[in-house]
Amino acid sequence: MFLSYVAVSVLALVLDYSTLLGMVRLAHYDPSLSAAVSYMVGAMLHYGLSRRFVFAPGWLHGKRHGEFAAFMATSLVGTGITTLIIFINNHYALSGLFWAKTCSVLVSFICTYFLRKHFVFASPDTVATMPKPRHLSLVLGIFPTLALRGRQLPAWSVAGSLIGLAAVILCRHLGQPWNGTDGGDGALFSAIAHNYLQYGIFNIHFGQATNMAPVSQLTDLHYYQHHPPLLPLLIAASFAVFGEHEAAARLVPCAATLVSLIVFYRLSVRGFGKGLALLALFIFASYPGILFYGRKVGFEAVTLCLMLLAIASYIELLSKRTLAHALALGVFLLAALLSDWPAYFLSLAFAIHYAFYTPKHRWQWLVSSAFLLLPVLVFGWFEYQASLVVANSLTDLLHQGMAYAGLISPDSALAKTYVEAVLDFTPKQYFLRLSENMDKMFAYPILLCSLLGLWHIKKLAELPRFLIATTLFIGIANCVLFYRNVFFLELWIYYLAVPLSWLAALELQTLVGAGLASKALGHYSARRAWGFVVVLVLVGAAPRLMAFHNQQVRVLPEHTLELASFMPALAEQIKHRSYPDALIASNLNLPRPVLYYAQREIKGGVSSVAALPNQEHIPRYFLLYPNPSQQTTALHQQLLALGTPQAFTVQAHRFLWFNLDALATHKHSAR
């Protein structure tokens, strides 16, 4: 009973904590009030699950309203404990919201479990033997001592607990600044989403405007057109609901990853059975690549989610052949095609499978052709919309794809524009880098099990073989076609996570089963075997996941200290001291998040004042970082010759701010 109660509590806690984060971080409600509301929301889910899977029918069985009222009354105790602890924590500034919530969860868990076990779901026999209460306050009895035995923990409850734990990891520090390896894309697509809301989606023809600073005319916008627009559209929708900040942007990939976990488990159950499905889910939800890049504001998490939904709809369509499943398949496949290019390989896989591996019928080739036609129509629409804002969008997209595929010579003129074309490496270097990236994303212990699991494919039934073959085809085709990007970006192998999880689960299940069946290993128990598997997965995943989170995009030299809030603080100084349409330069190569937070266009890496354009009626500024470890540079001397700058510090780092026109010609006054 207790383990069942723990599993149900984890699911309720996920809903509780998600609601709390949404109210505090996204909607900016008071933490104490939000804690009370979120706790009651989780309690309602807890009641439904406890009644069905944890406690046997008690003395209030058949009196649904009374049982619900008694259960929620115990929740009020937990609500009071949670609210009190968080209020004290905020009042005295003892710790962050996460630790205050964790402490309150532990205390309220113990109290509510005792009340619900010995009060709400007490056995009828126990209540009947209690003396009749004399007062109304004791009408429900006080703490019966016995309760019936709980039900066995169901498989979906274990799966829910795994998904809940993954959700906690994914959503931790959801609102942290864009200072990690995911920060560049987070700032880019947040800026695109901001511009969608600022200038109107239809006014810019779905074009993905990347301008960080506001513009007065739409013709001044610059566009990113190398991917379809679904991701920034979803982020724009999140901004419209929750407001523009990091948590609202990360909410999109996090939600997509959680849906992927659910659909992956359902596909696993249908193809491989509940036992292997739980093992595969545990592996999939433990992959460092999934737990880190699954929250990155990028195409991968959203596209994988939509492709899994499309695969699930396709399987349902083959078995039931209903219009609803056909429409669902069309919607999910269309959305995936509007998200990222690997979905085009999925459409091709559907076409091949439907044409050659399904029962023959009169419309077979027509349906198969539709799978091939849909990507063409989506690509045509995307390029038509892109051409309305960027004249050479198709040519640029094709050249970028050729650079990724290694079809542009390093000596050609195009190589100067597309840096992937000049990337030079030997086969040995490529193999070593690919091995390193695979280890980062999936960890060698489980990766080796996945490779061994390939031998089990021929023994599988048709459905599991289709699932592995289709997802493996998508991942491998994406890596082979764009092989140059695989060399320096590990996230390009993200789509291999699904088939590798199934293959690893097949191999581990075979290994453990062989060990249990061996008479020579009489001391070998199932508990020890699966305990070893759990340790194997966690030991492989934990250090790699920590390494991902410890990577930081920096502004200053490596030996200096930059806290998480450094880039937003520096950007605030720039924004305060300049005009939106100003020309700003710096000797620092400022990363994209600084430009996003400052809402300014800044030219970095400038080594001479003469390199700045001189445009009338546009103020010019220079942000100088005088490196303390060096003597005064020539650039520093040039700027000081113009006049005395304004000095400011950010986290004890000193910067100099030059208003070039005010110092040189006095045409503009310094703000």
FENWO-V461132 format. One record per residue. RES is the residue in one small letter. PHI is phi in whole degrees, 0 to 359 (none if undefined). OMEGA is omega as a letter, one per 30 degrees, with the letter a starting at -180 (999 if undefined). D_LAST is the distance of its C-alpha to the last C-alpha in whole Angstrom. Layout:
res->RES phi->PHI omega->OMEGA d_last->D_LAST
res->RES phi->PHI omega->OMEGA d_last->D_LAST
This chain:
res->m phi->none omega->a d_last->67
res->f phi->295 omega->l d_last->64
res->l phi->295 omega->l d_last->63
res->s phi->298 omega->l d_last->63
res->y phi->295 omega->l d_last->61
res->v phi->297 omega->a d_last->58
res->a phi->298 omega->l d_last->58
res->v phi->295 omega->l d_last->58
res->s phi->296 omega->l d_last->55
res->v phi->297 omega->l d_last->53
res->l phi->297 omega->l d_last->53
res->a phi->296 omega->l d_last->52
res->l phi->294 omega->l d_last->49
res->v phi->300 omega->l d_last->48
res->l phi->295 omega->l d_last->47
res->d phi->300 omega->a d_last->46
res->y phi->290 omega->l d_last->44
res->s phi->296 omega->l d_last->42
res->t phi->295 omega->l d_last->42
res->l phi->298 omega->l d_last->40
res->l phi->297 omega->l d_last->38
res->g phi->298 omega->a d_last->37
res->m phi->288 omega->a d_last->37
res->v phi->276 omega->a d_last->35
res->r phi->278 omega->a d_last->33
res->l phi->265 omega->a d_last->33
res->a phi->265 omega->l d_last->33
res->h phi->62 omega->l d_last->32
res->y phi->278 omega->l d_last->35
res->d phi->298 omega->a d_last->36
res->p phi->300 omega->a d_last->37
res->s phi->294 omega->l d_last->40
res->l phi->297 omega->l d_last->41
res->s phi->297 omega->l d_last->40
res->a phi->297 omega->l d_last->43
res->a phi->294 omega->a d_last->45
res->v phi->294 omega->a d_last->45
res->s phi->295 omega->l d_last->45
res->y phi->296 omega->l d_last->48
res->m phi->290 omega->l d_last->50
res->v phi->296 omega->l d_last->49
res->g phi->295 omega->a d_last->50
res->a phi->295 omega->l d_last->53
res->m phi->295 omega->l d_last->55
res->l phi->295 omega->a d_last->55
res->h phi->300 omega->a d_last->56
res->y phi->297 omega->a d_last->59
res->g phi->298 omega->a d_last->60
res->l phi->288 omega->a d_last->60
res->s phi->296 omega->a d_last->62
res->r phi->295 omega->a d_last->65
res->r phi->268 omega->a d_last->65
res->f phi->241 omega->a d_last->65
res->v phi->248 omega->a d_last->65
res->f phi->264 omega->l d_last->67
res->a phi->285 omega->l d_last->71
res->p phi->305 omega->a d_last->72
res->g phi->257 omega->a d_last->72
res->w phi->290 omega->l d_last->74
res->l phi->260 omega->a d_last->71
res->h phi->298 omega->a d_last->72
res->g phi->92 omega->l d_last->73
res->k phi->247 omega->a d_last->71
res->r phi->301 omega->a d_last->67
res->h phi->294 omega->l d_last->65
res->g phi->294 omega->l d_last->67
res->e phi->295 omega->l d_last->66
res->f phi->296 omega->l d_last->62
res->a phi->296 omega->l d_last->62
res->a phi->295 omega->l d_last->63
res->f phi->295 omega->a d_last->61
res->m phi->291 omega->l d_last->58
res->a phi->295 omega->l d_last->59
res->t phi->294 omega->l d_last->59
res->s phi->292 omega->l d_last->55
res->l phi->297 omega->l d_last->54
res->v phi->297 omega->l d_last->55
res->g phi->297 omega->l d_last->53
res->t phi->297 omega->l d_last->50
res->g phi->298 omega->l d_last->50
res->i phi->297 omega->a d_last->50
res->t phi->298 omega->a d_last->47
res->t phi->297 omega->a d_last->45
res->l phi->296 omega->a d_last->46
res->i phi->295 omega->a d_last->45
res->i phi->290 omega->l d_last->42
res->f phi->296 omega->l d_last->41
res->i phi->297 omega->l d_last->42
res->n phi->298 omega->a d_last->40
res->n phi->289 omega->a d_last->37
res->h phi->294 omega->a d_last->37
res->y phi->258 omega->l d_last->38
res->a phi->52 omega->a d_last->36
res->l phi->281 omega->a d_last->39
res->s phi->200 omega->l d_last->38
res->g phi->282 omega->a d_last->36
res->l phi->297 omega->a d_last->38
res->f phi->298 omega->a d_last->40
res->w phi->287 omega->l d_last->42
res->a phi->296 omega->l d_last->42
res->k phi->295 omega->l d_last->44
res->t phi->300 omega->l d_last->46
res->c phi->297 omega->a d_last->47
res->s phi->294 omega->l d_last->48
res->v phi->296 omega->a d_last->50
res->l phi->297 omega->a d_last->52
res->v phi->291 omega->a d_last->53
res->s phi->292 omega->l d_last->53
res->f phi->299 omega->a d_last->55
res->i phi->296 omega->a d_last->58
res->c phi->294 omega->a d_last->58
res->t phi->290 omega->l d_last->58
res->y phi->297 omega->l d_last->61
res->f phi->298 omega->a d_last->63
res->l phi->294 omega->a d_last->63
res->r phi->288 omega->l d_last->63
res->k phi->288 omega->a d_last->66
res->h phi->259 omega->a d_last->68
res->f phi->228 omega->a d_last->67
res->v phi->288 omega->a d_last->66
res->f phi->251 omega->l d_last->68
res->a phi->294 omega->a d_last->71
res->s phi->290 omega->l d_last->75
res->p phi->300 omega->a d_last->77
res->d phi->297 omega->a d_last->80
res->t phi->293 omega->a d_last->77
res->v phi->293 omega->a d_last->76
res->a phi->294 omega->a d_last->80
res->t phi->277 omega->a d_last->81
res->m phi->279 omega->l d_last->79
res->p phi->295 omega->a d_last->80
res->k phi->294 omega->l d_last->79
res->p phi->289 omega->l d_last->76
res->r phi->265 omega->a d_last->77
res->h phi->243 omega->a d_last->73
res->l phi->298 omega->a d_last->71
res->s phi->293 omega->a d_last->68
res->l phi->251 omega->a d_last->70
res->v phi->296 omega->a d_last->71
res->l phi->268 omega->a d_last->70
res->g phi->84 omega->a d_last->71
res->i phi->235 omega->l d_last->70
res->f phi->51 omega->l d_last->69
res->p phi->303 omega->a d_last->72
res->t phi->264 omega->a d_last->73
res->l phi->235 omega->l d_last->74
res->a phi->210 omega->a d_last->73
res->l phi->289 omega->a d_last->74
res->r phi->292 omega->a d_last->73
res->g phi->284 omega->a d_last->70
res->r phi->278 omega->a d_last->70
res->q phi->290 omega->a d_last->69
res->l phi->295 omega->a d_last->66
res->p phi->282 omega->a d_last->65
res->a phi->296 omega->a d_last->64
res->w phi->293 omega->l d_last->61
res->s phi->291 omega->l d_last->60
res->v phi->296 omega->l d_last->60
res->a phi->298 omega->l d_last->58
res->g phi->297 omega->l d_last->55
res->s phi->294 omega->l d_last->55
res->l phi->297 omega->l d_last->54
res->i phi->294 omega->l d_last->51
res->g phi->296 omega->l d_last->50
res->l phi->295 omega->l d_last->49
res->a phi->297 omega->l d_last->48
res->a phi->296 omega->l d_last->45
res->v phi->297 omega->l d_last->44
res->i phi->292 omega->a d_last->43
res->l phi->296 omega->a d_last->42
res->c phi->268 omega->l d_last->40
res->r phi->292 omega->a d_last->39
res->h phi->54 omega->a d_last->35
res->l phi->299 omega->a d_last->35
res->g phi->260 omega->a d_last->31
res->q phi->293 omega->a d_last->30
res->p phi->298 omega->l d_last->27
res->w phi->279 omega->a d_last->27
res->n phi->242 omega->l d_last->28
res->g phi->261 omega->l d_last->32
res->t phi->293 omega->l d_last->34
res->d phi->269 omega->a d_last->34
res->g phi->288 omega->a d_last->30
res->g phi->298 omega->l d_last->29
res->d phi->292 omega->l d_last->32
res->g phi->299 omega->l d_last->30
res->a phi->293 omega->a d_last->27
res->l phi->298 omega->a d_last->28
res->f phi->285 omega->l d_last->31
res->s phi->292 omega->l d_last->28
res->a phi->295 omega->l d_last->26
res->i phi->297 omega->l d_last->29
res->a phi->297 omega->l d_last->30
res->h phi->301 omega->a d_last->26
res->n phi->291 omega->l d_last->27
res->y phi->302 omega->a d_last->30
res->l phi->287 omega->a d_last->29
res->q phi->286 omega->a d_last->26
res->y phi->251 omega->l d_last->28
res->g phi->96 omega->a d_last->32
res->i phi->298 omega->a d_last->34
res->f phi->282 omega->l d_last->37
res->n phi->296 omega->l d_last->34
res->i phi->253 omega->l d_last->33
res->h phi->55 omega->l d_last->37
res->f phi->63 omega->l d_last->37
res->g phi->294 omega->a d_last->34
res->q phi->267 omega->a d_last->32
res->a phi->288 omega->a d_last->29
res->t phi->258 omega->a d_last->27
res->n phi->300 omega->l d_last->23
res->m phi->274 omega->l d_last->21
res->a phi->265 omega->l d_last->18
res->p phi->293 omega->l d_last->19
res->v phi->237 omega->l d_last->21
res->s phi->269 omega->l d_last->22
res->q phi->231 omega->a d_last->25
res->l phi->294 omega->l d_last->28
res->t phi->292 omega->l d_last->29
res->d phi->272 omega->a d_last->26
res->l phi->282 omega->l d_last->27
res->h phi->248 omega->a d_last->28
res->y phi->236 omega->l d_last->31
res->y phi->257 omega->a d_last->33
res->q phi->230 omega->a d_last->37
res->h phi->266 omega->l d_last->39
res->h phi->218 omega->l d_last->40
res->p phi->298 omega->a d_last->41
res->p phi->266 omega->a d_last->38
res->l phi->298 omega->a d_last->40
res->l phi->302 omega->l d_last->38
res->p phi->297 omega->l d_last->34
res->l phi->294 omega->l d_last->36
res->l phi->295 omega->l d_last->37
res->i phi->294 omega->l d_last->34
res->a phi->299 omega->l d_last->33
res->a phi->296 omega->l d_last->35
res->s phi->296 omega->l d_last->35
res->f phi->297 omega->a d_last->31
res->a phi->296 omega->a d_last->32
res->v phi->272 omega->a d_last->35
res->f phi->255 omega->a d_last->33
res->g phi->95 omega->a d_last->29
res->e phi->271 omega->l d_last->27
res->h phi->195 omega->a d_last->27
res->e phi->298 omega->a d_last->29
res->a phi->298 omega->l d_last->32
res->a phi->294 omega->l d_last->32
res->a phi->289 omega->a d_last->32
res->r phi->290 omega->l d_last->35
res->l phi->300 omega->a d_last->37
res->v phi->294 omega->l d_last->38
res->p phi->294 omega->l d_last->40
res->c phi->296 omega->l d_last->41
res->a phi->297 omega->l d_last->43
res->a phi->296 omega->l d_last->44
res->t phi->294 omega->l d_last->45
res->l phi->295 omega->l d_last->47
res->v phi->295 omega->l d_last->49
res->s phi->300 omega->l d_last->50
res->l phi->298 omega->a d_last->52
res->i phi->295 omega->a d_last->53
res->v phi->294 omega->l d_last->55
res->f phi->301 omega->l d_last->56
res->y phi->295 omega->l d_last->58
res->r phi->296 omega->l d_last->59
res->l phi->295 omega->a d_last->60
res->s phi->295 omega->l d_last->61
res->v phi->298 omega->a d_last->64
res->r phi->291 omega->a d_last->65
res->g phi->269 omega->a d_last->66
res->f phi->235 omega->a d_last->67
res->g phi->95 omega->a d_last->67
res->k phi->293 omega->a d_last->66
res->g phi->298 omega->l d_last->66
res->l phi->290 omega->l d_last->65
res->a phi->298 omega->l d_last->62
res->l phi->294 omega->l d_last->61
res->l phi->294 omega->l d_last->61
res->a phi->296 omega->l d_last->59
res->l phi->295 omega->l d_last->56
res->f phi->299 omega->l d_last->56
res->i phi->292 omega->a d_last->56
res->f phi->299 omega->a d_last->53
res->a phi->283 omega->l d_last->51
res->s phi->255 omega->a d_last->51
res->y phi->298 omega->l d_last->50
res->p phi->302 omega->a d_last->47
res->g phi->297 omega->l d_last->46
res->i phi->289 omega->a d_last->46
res->l phi->288 omega->l d_last->44
res->f phi->263 omega->a d_last->41
res->y phi->285 omega->l d_last->41
res->g phi->291 omega->l d_last->42
res->r phi->249 omega->l d_last->39
res->k phi->288 omega->l d_last->37
res->v phi->284 omega->a d_last->35
res->g phi->207 omega->a d_last->37
res->f phi->283 omega->a d_last->40
res->e phi->299 omega->a d_last->43
res->a phi->296 omega->a d_last->43
res->v phi->293 omega->a d_last->43
res->t phi->294 omega->l d_last->46
res->l phi->299 omega->l d_last->48
res->c phi->300 omega->a d_last->48
res->l phi->293 omega->l d_last->49
res->m phi->292 omega->l d_last->52
res->l phi->296 omega->l d_last->53
res->l phi->297 omega->l d_last->54
res->a phi->293 omega->l d_last->55
res->i phi->296 omega->l d_last->58
res->a phi->298 omega->l d_last->59
res->s phi->293 omega->l d_last->59
res->y phi->296 omega->l d_last->61
res->i phi->296 omega->l d_last->63
res->e phi->296 omega->l d_last->64
res->l phi->296 omega->a d_last->64
res->l phi->294 omega->a d_last->67
res->s phi->272 omega->a d_last->69
res->k phi->248 omega->l d_last->69
res->r phi->52 omega->l d_last->68
res->t phi->253 omega->l d_last->66
res->l phi->295 omega->a d_last->64
res->a phi->298 omega->l d_last->61
res->h phi->289 omega->l d_last->61
res->a phi->295 omega->l d_last->61
res->l phi->294 omega->l d_last->58
res->a phi->298 omega->l d_last->56
res->l phi->299 omega->l d_last->57
res->g phi->297 omega->a d_last->56
res->v phi->294 omega->a d_last->52
res->f phi->291 omega->l d_last->52
res->l phi->291 omega->l d_last->52
res->l phi->298 omega->l d_last->50
res->a phi->296 omega->l d_last->47
res->a phi->296 omega->l d_last->48
res->l phi->295 omega->l d_last->48
res->l phi->275 omega->a d_last->45
res->s phi->255 omega->a d_last->43
res->d phi->203 omega->a d_last->44
res->w phi->292 omega->l d_last->47
res->p phi->304 omega->l d_last->49
res->a phi->297 omega->l d_last->50
res->y phi->293 omega->l d_last->52
res->f phi->292 omega->l d_last->54
res->l phi->295 omega->l d_last->55
res->s phi->298 omega->l d_last->56
res->l phi->295 omega->l d_last->58
res->a phi->297 omega->l d_last->60
res->f phi->299 omega->a d_last->61
res->a phi->298 omega->a d_last->62
res->i phi->294 omega->a d_last->65
res->h phi->295 omega->a d_last->66
res->y phi->292 omega->a d_last->67
res->a phi->282 omega->a d_last->68
res->f phi->243 omega->a d_last->71
res->y phi->236 omega->l d_last->71
res->t phi->239 omega->l d_last->71
res->p phi->304 omega->a d_last->74
res->k phi->290 omega->l d_last->75
res->h phi->206 omega->a d_last->75
res->r phi->292 omega->a d_last->75
res->w phi->261 omega->a d_last->71
res->q phi->299 omega->a d_last->70
res->w phi->288 omega->l d_last->69
res->l phi->292 omega->l d_last->67
res->v phi->295 omega->l d_last->65
res->s phi->298 omega->l d_last->64
res->s phi->293 omega->l d_last->63
res->a phi->296 omega->l d_last->61
res->f phi->296 omega->l d_last->59
res->l phi->277 omega->a d_last->59
res->l phi->284 omega->a d_last->58
res->l phi->302 omega->l d_last->55
res->p phi->299 omega->l d_last->53
res->v phi->296 omega->l d_last->53
res->l phi->294 omega->a d_last->52
res->v phi->295 omega->l d_last->49
res->f phi->296 omega->l d_last->48
res->g phi->297 omega->l d_last->49
res->w phi->297 omega->a d_last->47
res->f phi->299 omega->a d_last->44
res->e phi->288 omega->l d_last->44
res->y phi->296 omega->l d_last->44
res->q phi->297 omega->l d_last->41
res->a phi->295 omega->a d_last->39
res->s phi->293 omega->l d_last->41
res->l phi->288 omega->a d_last->39
res->v phi->245 omega->l d_last->36
res->v phi->229 omega->a d_last->36
res->a phi->297 omega->a d_last->39
res->n phi->256 omega->a d_last->40
res->s phi->296 omega->a d_last->40
res->l phi->295 omega->l d_last->44
res->t phi->298 omega->l d_last->44
res->d phi->296 omega->l d_last->41
res->l phi->296 omega->l d_last->42
res->l phi->295 omega->l d_last->46
res->h phi->295 omega->l d_last->44
res->q phi->295 omega->l d_last->42
res->g phi->297 omega->l d_last->45
res->m phi->296 omega->l d_last->47
res->a phi->295 omega->l d_last->45
res->y phi->297 omega->a d_last->45
res->a phi->272 omega->l d_last->49
res->g phi->76 omega->a d_last->49
res->l phi->262 omega->l d_last->51
res->i phi->251 omega->a d_last->48
res->s phi->291 omega->l d_last->49
res->p phi->298 omega->a d_last->47
res->d phi->269 omega->a d_last->48
res->s phi->282 omega->l d_last->47
res->a phi->293 omega->a d_last->44
res->l phi->294 omega->a d_last->43
res->a phi->297 omega->l d_last->42
res->k phi->289 omega->a d_last->39
res->t phi->267 omega->a d_last->38
res->y phi->249 omega->a d_last->39
res->v phi->294 omega->l d_last->39
res->e phi->297 omega->a d_last->42
res->a phi->289 omega->a d_last->44
res->v phi->267 omega->l d_last->44
res->l phi->293 omega->a d_last->44
res->d phi->243 omega->l d_last->48
res->f phi->204 omega->l d_last->50
res->t phi->269 omega->l d_last->53
res->p phi->304 omega->l d_last->56
res->k phi->295 omega->l d_last->56
res->q phi->297 omega->l d_last->52
res->y phi->296 omega->a d_last->52
res->f phi->297 omega->l d_last->54
res->l phi->295 omega->l d_last->53
res->r phi->293 omega->l d_last->49
res->l phi->297 omega->l d_last->51
res->s phi->297 omega->l d_last->53
res->e phi->296 omega->l d_last->50
res->n phi->293 omega->l d_last->48
res->m phi->297 omega->l d_last->51
res->d phi->293 omega->l d_last->51
res->k phi->300 omega->a d_last->47
res->m phi->278 omega->a d_last->48
res->f phi->234 omega->l d_last->51
res->a phi->72 omega->a d_last->53
res->y phi->304 omega->a d_last->56
res->p phi->305 omega->a d_last->58
res->i phi->281 omega->l d_last->58
res->l phi->297 omega->l d_last->57
res->l phi->295 omega->l d_last->61
res->c phi->297 omega->l d_last->62
res->s phi->296 omega->l d_last->61
res->l phi->296 omega->l d_last->62
res->l phi->293 omega->a d_last->66
res->g phi->292 omega->l d_last->65
res->l phi->299 omega->a d_last->66
res->w phi->290 omega->a d_last->69
res->h phi->269 omega->a d_last->70
res->i phi->298 omega->a d_last->69
res->k phi->294 omega->a d_last->72
res->k phi->270 omega->a d_last->73
res->l phi->277 omega->l d_last->71
res->a phi->285 omega->a d_last->72
res->e phi->296 omega->a d_last->70
res->l phi->294 omega->l d_last->67
res->p phi->298 omega->l d_last->66
res->r phi->293 omega->l d_last->67
res->f phi->296 omega->a d_last->65
res->l phi->298 omega->a d_last->62
res->i phi->292 omega->a d_last->62
res->a phi->296 omega->a d_last->62
res->t phi->294 omega->a d_last->60
res->t phi->291 omega->l d_last->57
res->l phi->292 omega->l d_last->58
res->f phi->297 omega->a d_last->58
res->i phi->298 omega->a d_last->55
res->g phi->296 omega->a d_last->53
res->i phi->290 omega->l d_last->55
res->a phi->299 omega->l d_last->55
res->n phi->296 omega->a d_last->51
res->c phi->288 omega->a d_last->51
res->v phi->288 omega->a d_last->54
res->l phi->293 omega->a d_last->52
res->f phi->251 omega->a d_last->49
res->y phi->294 omega->a d_last->50
res->r phi->290 omega->l d_last->47
res->n phi->289 omega->l d_last->44
res->v phi->297 omega->a d_last->47
res->f phi->294 omega->a d_last->47
res->f phi->242 omega->l d_last->43
res->l phi->231 omega->a d_last->42
res->e phi->293 omega->a d_last->44
res->l phi->291 omega->l d_last->43
res->w phi->292 omega->l d_last->45
res->i phi->263 omega->a d_last->48
res->y phi->303 omega->a d_last->47
res->y phi->288 omega->l d_last->50
res->l phi->282 omega->a d_last->53
res->a phi->300 omega->a d_last->52
res->v phi->293 omega->a d_last->54
res->p phi->294 omega->l d_last->58
res->l phi->295 omega->l d_last->57
res->s phi->295 omega->l d_last->57
res->w phi->295 omega->a d_last->60
res->l phi->295 omega->l d_last->62
res->a phi->296 omega->l d_last->61
res->a phi->296 omega->l d_last->63
res->l phi->299 omega->a d_last->66
res->e phi->291 omega->a d_last->66
res->l phi->295 omega->l d_last->66
res->q phi->296 omega->l d_last->68
res->t phi->292 omega->a d_last->71
res->l phi->297 omega->a d_last->70
res->v phi->293 omega->l d_last->70
res->g phi->296 omega->l d_last->73
res->a phi->294 omega->l d_last->75
res->g phi->294 omega->a d_last->75
res->l phi->291 omega->a d_last->76
res->a phi->278 omega->a d_last->79
res->s phi->282 omega->l d_last->80
res->k phi->287 omega->l d_last->83
res->a phi->290 omega->a d_last->82
res->l phi->248 omega->a d_last->79
res->g phi->296 omega->a d_last->80
res->h phi->277 omega->a d_last->78
res->y phi->278 omega->a d_last->75
res->s phi->253 omega->l d_last->74
res->a phi->297 omega->a d_last->71
res->r phi->298 omega->l d_last->69
res->r phi->292 omega->a d_last->69
res->a phi->296 omega->a d_last->68
res->w phi->288 omega->l d_last->65
res->g phi->297 omega->l d_last->64
res->f phi->295 omega->l d_last->64
res->v phi->297 omega->l d_last->62
res->v phi->299 omega->l d_last->59
res->v phi->297 omega->l d_last->59
res->l phi->301 omega->a d_last->59
res->v phi->292 omega->a d_last->56
res->l phi->291 omega->l d_last->54
res->v phi->295 omega->l d_last->54
res->g phi->288 omega->a d_last->53
res->a phi->275 omega->a d_last->50
res->a phi->302 omega->a d_last->49
res->p phi->295 omega->l d_last->48
res->r phi->288 omega->l d_last->46
res->l phi->294 omega->l d_last->44
res->m phi->297 omega->l d_last->43
res->a phi->296 omega->l d_last->42
res->f phi->301 omega->a d_last->40
res->h phi->288 omega->a d_last->38
res->n phi->276 omega->l d_last->37
res->q phi->290 omega->a d_last->36
res->q phi->222 omega->l d_last->32
res->v phi->277 omega->a d_last->30
res->r phi->246 omega->l d_last->27
res->v phi->260 omega->a d_last->24
res->l phi->265 omega->l d_last->25
res->p phi->304 omega->a d_last->29
res->e phi->300 omega->a d_last->32
res->h phi->283 omega->a d_last->32
res->t phi->270 omega->a d_last->29
res->l phi->264 omega->l d_last->29
res->e phi->233 omega->l d_last->27
res->l phi->280 omega->a d_last->27
res->a phi->299 omega->a d_last->27
res->s phi->268 omega->a d_last->24
res->f phi->295 omega->a d_last->22
res->m phi->296 omega->l d_last->21
res->p phi->299 omega->l d_last->20
res->a phi->292 omega->l d_last->18
res->l phi->296 omega->l d_last->16
res->a phi->297 omega->l d_last->16
res->e phi->296 omega->l d_last->14
res->q phi->296 omega->l d_last->11
res->i phi->297 omega->a d_last->11
res->k phi->296 omega->a d_last->11
res->h phi->290 omega->a d_last->8
res->r phi->260 omega->a d_last->6
res->s phi->223 omega->l d_last->7
res->y phi->268 omega->a d_last->9
res->p phi->301 omega->a d_last->13
res->d phi->264 omega->a d_last->14
res->a phi->285 omega->l d_last->12
res->l phi->265 omega->a d_last->15
res->i phi->241 omega->l d_last->14
res->a phi->230 omega->l d_last->17
res->s phi->204 omega->l d_last->18
res->n phi->281 omega->l d_last->21
res->l phi->272 omega->l d_last->22
res->n phi->272 omega->a d_last->24
res->l phi->289 omega->l d_last->22
res->p phi->290 omega->a d_last->24
res->r phi->302 omega->l d_last->24
res->p phi->302 omega->l d_last->23
res->v phi->297 omega->l d_last->20
res->l phi->296 omega->a d_last->19
res->y phi->294 omega->a d_last->21
res->y phi->293 omega->a d_last->19
res->a phi->282 omega->a d_last->16
res->q phi->55 omega->l d_last->17
res->r phi->223 omega->l d_last->16
res->e phi->267 omega->a d_last->18
res->i phi->233 omega->l d_last->18
res->k phi->266 omega->a d_last->20
res->g phi->261 omega->l d_last->22
res->g phi->69 omega->a d_last->24
res->v phi->277 omega->a d_last->23
res->s phi->248 omega->a d_last->24
res->s phi->210 omega->l d_last->23
res->v phi->294 omega->a d_last->20
res->a phi->295 omega->l d_last->23
res->a phi->286 omega->l d_last->23
res->l phi->279 omega->l d_last->20
res->p phi->291 omega->a d_last->21
res->n phi->248 omega->a d_last->20
res->q phi->249 omega->a d_last->19
res->e phi->291 omega->l d_last->18
res->h phi->65 omega->l d_last->16
res->i phi->238 omega->a d_last->14
res->p phi->294 omega->a d_last->11
res->r phi->240 omega->a d_last->12
res->y phi->227 omega->l d_last->11
res->f phi->222 omega->l d_last->13
res->l phi->258 omega->a d_last->14
res->l phi->248 omega->l d_last->17
res->y phi->255 omega->l d_last->19
res->p phi->282 omega->a d_last->21
res->n phi->302 omega->a d_last->25
res->p phi->297 omega->a d_last->26
res->s phi->277 omega->a d_last->30
res->q phi->242 omega->l d_last->29
res->q phi->283 omega->a d_last->29
res->t phi->300 omega->a d_last->26
res->t phi->276 omega->l d_last->26
res->a phi->297 omega->l d_last->26
res->l phi->298 omega->l d_last->23
res->h phi->301 omega->l d_last->21
res->q phi->294 omega->l d_last->23
res->q phi->300 omega->a d_last->22
res->l phi->290 omega->l d_last->18
res->l phi->294 omega->l d_last->18
res->a phi->292 omega->l d_last->20
res->l phi->280 omega->a d_last->17
res->g phi->150 omega->a d_last->15
res->t phi->275 omega->a d_last->14
res->p phi->275 omega->l d_last->12
res->q phi->270 omega->l d_last->10
res->a phi->250 omega->l d_last->13
res->f phi->211 omega->a d_last->13
res->t phi->237 omega->l d_last->17
res->v phi->230 omega->a d_last->18
res->q phi->51 omega->l d_last->22
res->a phi->72 omega->l d_last->22
res->h phi->262 omega->a d_last->21
res->r phi->267 omega->l d_last->19
res->f phi->231 omega->l d_last->16
res->l phi->242 omega->a d_last->14
res->w phi->244 omega->a d_last->11
res->f phi->249 omega->l d_last->11
res->n phi->267 omega->a d_last->9
res->l phi->298 omega->a d_last->12
res->d phi->289 omega->l d_last->12
res->a phi->292 omega->a d_last->10
res->l phi->287 omega->a d_last->12
res->a phi->273 omega->a d_last->15
res->t phi->235 omega->a d_last->15
res->h phi->61 omega->l d_last->13
res->k phi->280 omega->a d_last->13
res->h phi->231 omega->l d_last->9
res->s phi->273 omega->l d_last->6
res->a phi->289 omega->l d_last->4
res->r phi->279 omega->999 d_last->0
